[in-house]
Amino acid sequence: MLEMKNMKLGPILLLLLCLNILSSSVGNAPTCPADLGGVVVTPVNGKENSFPSIPKIKYEGPSSKNPLAFKWYNADEEILGKKMKDWMRFSVAFWHTFRGNGGDPFGAPTKTWPWEDGTTSLAMAKRRRMRANFEFIDKLGVDRWCFHDRDIAPDGKTLEEANANLDEVVALAKELQSRGLCIKNDGNGREVGCKLKDLADVVFKCQCCFALKGTKIKPLWGTAQLFMHPRYMHGGATSSEVGVYAYAAAQVKKAMEVTHYLGGENYVFWGGREGYQTLLNTDMGRELDHLARFLEAAVAYKKKIGFNGTLLIEPKPQEPTKHQYDWDAATTANFLRKYGLIGEFKLNIECNHATLSGHSCHHELETARLNGLLGNIDANTGDPQIGWDTDQFLTDIAEATNVMISVIRNGGLAPGGFNFDAKLRRESTDVEDLFIAHITGMDTLARGLRNAAKIIEAGKADFDLLEKKAKEWGEPKVPSAKQELAEMIFQSAL
């Protein structure tokens, strides 16, 4: 046994050894599960895992009627010389997926997820919620996630307490990312990870086995939540209070550190409160100067800690402020040029934000791309009948095709990707709905990629080929538009 501790055992050998020893043990020693495909159904304090009835999502093709299968997204299929998964680089948004409860300004929460215990405690964040995140990612078949600092760990009464809370959750996330883990009690009432190289811990002490195989999961990006706490009601980087400015800087500093520690590929700035409600009490020039100084300090700190990820700014015109300073891609590009930051940042374009600013998503992507600033896409959409940020999953194939045309022209998004900054509708309350929504979003973008590739390939035809086709096909037959028939059919249906 001692000799085996130092061996690099593969997951199958580890499982067989675990089961063999457990079968000969007495008492109530825990049992390691047998699913080597990823995160598995395992009791945690008497409860099953978060998604016991959901299988690992697989590609079944366009003819499939299985709602828990991909019809268009085939991760390893090559399109224009690159695998689909490398074009997409999909990411799950922690805040919508694991903190969304269906509440809105007019009604109470409608969702009670199985991993929630009704508290916002540190134990809740670690014991169930973070593990649910990695189980979901594993079953969906993606390898990236995104987070705000205060989504994954509770705030504290002091900055020090908040940072300590974040450190505990991030330590667990690091374990789950790097190797999967089992859990045990450290003797002080806290759960800690069992290192898989320590077979004695795995076999005799662990209460739950988690993803026995190693993983390559990492954050697509992290960010600091500088909009929810009352201290940020006048903004963070643009606040008139120097104490708030300093607190915001400290929070971004810590969030950037943990993003770097987790292997994050990007860091995002979304300035939901960086704007104004009225110019009567606002010195806009001064606030813009302060925002630029804040971002300059962020660039300096990124370089100081050796974080090689891309810094991203996410434009949005308004909501919650009347006017947000990074209104759209063009406004943000101009801001970066004015303050000498154009080479330090790229843009995270959110489709719903694009429509709120009066543009299409395609317009914003092209504006960013043509300025050399397209870095990431928050994949969602809004409702044209509703004038706010509804964060719905993208289902419009035509829009997805235009989005993917921009991505292909950009040569891809890496080190960025597609983050599903999208949430279930308030009336969708089943755990299964989380998977169906993500599957639909992934399939829509995959179908858009296929269409965009066809359009781009068709556009490569030269005059010689076109002449050949003209001779081959002969005189084109141009059909009637049948507008009157269309109007007749439409009127008859009314």
Salt bridges, closest charged atoms under 4 A:
ASP76 OD1 - LYS83 NZ 3.85
ASP76 OD1 - LYS85 NZ 3.08
GLU77 OE1 - ARG450 NH2 2.74
ASP104 OD2 - ARG426 NE 3.68
GLU116 OE1 - ARG129 NH2 2.85
GLU135 OE2 - LYS139 NZ 3.80
ASP138 OD2 - LYS56 NZ 3.74
ASP143 OD1 - ARG144 NH1 2.81
ASP149 OD2 - ARG150 NH1 3.46
ASP151 OD2 - HIS148 ND1 2.50
ASP155 OD1 - ARG150 NE 3.42
ASP167 OD1 - LYS254 NZ 2.68
GLU168 OE1 - LYS126 NZ 2.99
GLU175 OE1 - ARG179 NH1 2.82
GLU175 OE2 - LYS195 NZ 3.63
ASP186 OD2 - ARG190 NE 3.22
GLU191 OE2 - ARG127 NH1 2.88
GLU191 OE1 - ARG131 NH1 3.51
ASP201 OD2 - LYS184 NZ 2.67
ASP201 OD1 - LYS205 NZ 3.49
GLU257 OE2 - LYS253 NZ 2.82
GLU265 OE2 - ARG89 NH2 2.68
GLU265 OE1 - ARG144 NE 2.77
GLU314 OE2 - HIS353 ND1 3.57
GLU319 OE1 - LYS316 NZ 3.35
ASP328 OD2 - HIS359 NE2 2.94
GLU344 OE2 - LYS303 NZ 3.24
GLU350 OE2 - HIS353 NE2 3.13
GLU364 OE1 - HIS363 NE2 3.89
GLU366 OE1 - ARG369 NH2 2.82
GLU366 OE1 - ARG409 NH1 3.50
ASP389 OD2 - LYS316 NZ 3.12
ASP389 OD2 - HIS353 NE2 3.09
ASP391 OD2 - HIS96 NE2 3.22
ASP421 OD1 - HIS96 NE2 2.84
GLU457 OE2 - LYS460 NZ 3.21
GLU467 OE2 - LYS471 NZ 3.81
GLU472 OE1 - LYS469 NZ 3.69
